[in-house]
Amino acid sequence: MKGHQVTIKDIAKILHISPSTVSRALKDHPDINPKTKKNVQDLAKKLNYKPNQVALNLLQKESKIIGVIVPEIIHYFFSTVISGIEKIANEQGYHIIIAQSNESYHKEVENVQALMSSNIDGFIITMAKTTMNFDHFKNIETVGVPMVFVDRSCDEVTADKVLVDDFDGAYKATKHLIDNGCKTIVHLAGPQNLEIGIQRKEGFLAALNDANVPVSDFSIQICDSHDHALRLLPELLSKRNNIDGIFAVNDLTAIGAMKAVKAMNKKVPDDVAISGFTNSFISYIADPELTTIDQKGFEMGQHAARMLLKRIKSDENYGPVTTILNTELVVRKSSLRKK
């Protein structure tokens, strides 16, 4: 039977008994003759018989599969979230199917439809930043498939959420820049249709306000990518030469800002101190190493998986749960200015 996965029917044919007898013998059913039971079990072992898990799951009306949708698999934060999800899921006998939206609303809708057709038991989703219509999420809710949002949440549907305290993280990063002597700080902000973009901006503004640092018309710049920072910063710094601090919405944007600052023959952190938000691997290899906020992606993934599996297994129809994790300021050389 080379190249063929052995089935109950194969064992039944060899032993000249019915498939149902084989099935019961493999389950050690007391009604099966001990000799027949031994013959079945010995042959199954010899042929390396493995139960068809898909068939068993269908009988149990569950797939033991979780659908995970993220904007980018290669992004450090999302890869750590996936690792956290997979660890908890595998420990409890579940597997995950991963799809990426590439920050596209239309791709996200396609992913939801494809995973729904795969009879998955639940969703863990980080919404694309271009998503403005939430009908695909509402459809998941209507069908009754549980879902958990990670990092970016959708308030239009009833679902569990795992978030970090974006406001507090932004506040800590900005206060640190102020404490290191920065007086004119710019925030490279995320999209303001996403709660994380709003909260990080508000945390930035609160830190400035509490320290009596003035807010200028150029203090907030919508810029959340490495390439955008490379394009934006030369023009901005040429017009506003007094900028001495940058808090970026994520590490990739912070690295782009750092490159742009250095290309203008300014020193980091002596001329411009910089902080990011994620604590990705690139923060360690930047020159100088990047001060950032640890977003705890692995822990977020673990929490999301636990919440989803609890929801899947529970017979109780309890209300939506939101878990908010604390952030941590990780100080490195990019922000430590000589006082």
Buried (B, 14 or more C-beta within 10 A) or exposed (E): EEEEEBBBEBBBEBBEBEBEBBBBBBEEEEEBEEEBBEBBBEBBEEBEBEEEEEEEBEEEEBBBBBBBBBBBEEBBBBBBBBEBBBEBBEEEEBEBBBBBBEBBBEBBBBBBEBBBEEBBBBBBBBBBBBBEEBEBBBBBBEEEBBBBBBBBBBEEBEBBBBBBBBBBBBBBBBBBBBEBEBEBBBBBBBBEEBBBBBBBBBBBBBBBEEBEBEEBEEBBBBBBBBEBBBEBBBEBBEEEEEBBBBBBBBBBBBBBBBBBBBEBEBEBBEBBBBBBBBBBEBBEEBEBBBBBBBBBBBBBBBBBBBBBBBBBEEEEEEEEEEBBBEBBBBBBBBBBBEE
